[in-house]
Amino acid sequence: MSLYEPDYGSASQPPALWRKVAAYLPTQLRLWQASPRPKVLYVRAHPAALPSLIWARLNGIVVIEEVNGTFEDLRLMYPFLWPLFPFIYGASLTSLLLADGVITVTNELREWLQTKAKGKLITVVPNGANTELFHPGEAAKELGDQPYVAYVGVMSPWQGLETMLAAACLPQWPDSVRLVLVGAGVEQAKAEAAAVLNKRVIYLGRRDYREIPGILRGAIAGLSVQNTRRHSQKFGFSALKVFETLACGVPVIVTGFPGQRELVADTGSGLVIPPDDPEALANAVRELSGNPEAARQMGMRGREAVVREHSWQRRADDTGDAIRQAIARKAAHA
């Protein structure tokens, strides 16, 4: 069962969020009625998934939970959930404790999870990319020939949207380069307003997942420039947007948080800048736009690294190993 939507948008207002949450119940009811019953339940961490974790444990089903951030993240994404946060925290912690195995995306997150669930089997499996969908090829025609850098992702408070918009206003930002924003979320109004006020900014809104490769292929660089507002920032990132951009043979500009910092530095596939620094971002965009051959080589090194080490097939193998370990461990303690 998955409670994760593989697209670049998110409910931004309370009514939309409640409609989304309400859809979780029918999904879980179908799971509970499935025949034959599954032997393994793999769930991306979400407080609304708790009923299914309880159901699985009562029925002897091995539970694997994927954790991509701390319990604080939902409160930052949806500030109006503050009164419910004690319940959200409790449900998230209970789900973690019910899992037979946990998969997370950075070593720093694994260390944090071990403080919440000592002795739990926790495996690090970073994100990756669909290298058959994301690959070098034809760019999206709708954006024309004018150069641009691209951000694709949820408009969350920690994704650095304010840094991107401020950078695009600076004189260091190349005047011919546009900032293309794709996604939706609680901060999308800022993107909409900027697109009206600044000719360098283009906001495409929420797009179908299969449109994303074409948008990325035409970019000078993809952006993953998170700020310091997220409580779990020190636990790092394994952002899909980074792997997908590199898989298209396009370099990335990232902020120096664990996970993406090492990936980019070790592969020479882009530039690493400090968080909350519009001037550094504008200068990085200028550097890549002024050195197209260097940018091309960075992108190709990134593509090679993703194909070699970070494809979904490689991640499927790693995940399969983690699931088998959890099954064996549960059998040994039965």
Secondary structure, DSSP 8 states (H G I E B T S, - for coil): ------SS----SHHHHHHHHHHHHHHHHHHHT-SS--SEEEEE--GGGHHHHHHHHHTT-EEEEEE-S-TTHHHHH-GGGGGGHHHHHHHHHHHHHH-SEEEES-HHHHHHHHHHSTT--EEE----B-TTTSSS----GGG-SS-EEEEES---TTS-HHHHHHHTTSTTS-TT-EEEEE--STTHHHHHHHHHH-TTEEEEES--GGGHHHHHHT-SEEEE---S-STTGGG----HHHHHHHHTT--EEEES-TTHHHHHHHHT-EEEE-TT-HHHHHHHHHHHHH-HHHHHHHHHHHHHHHHHH-BHHHHHHHHHHHHHHHHHHHHHT-
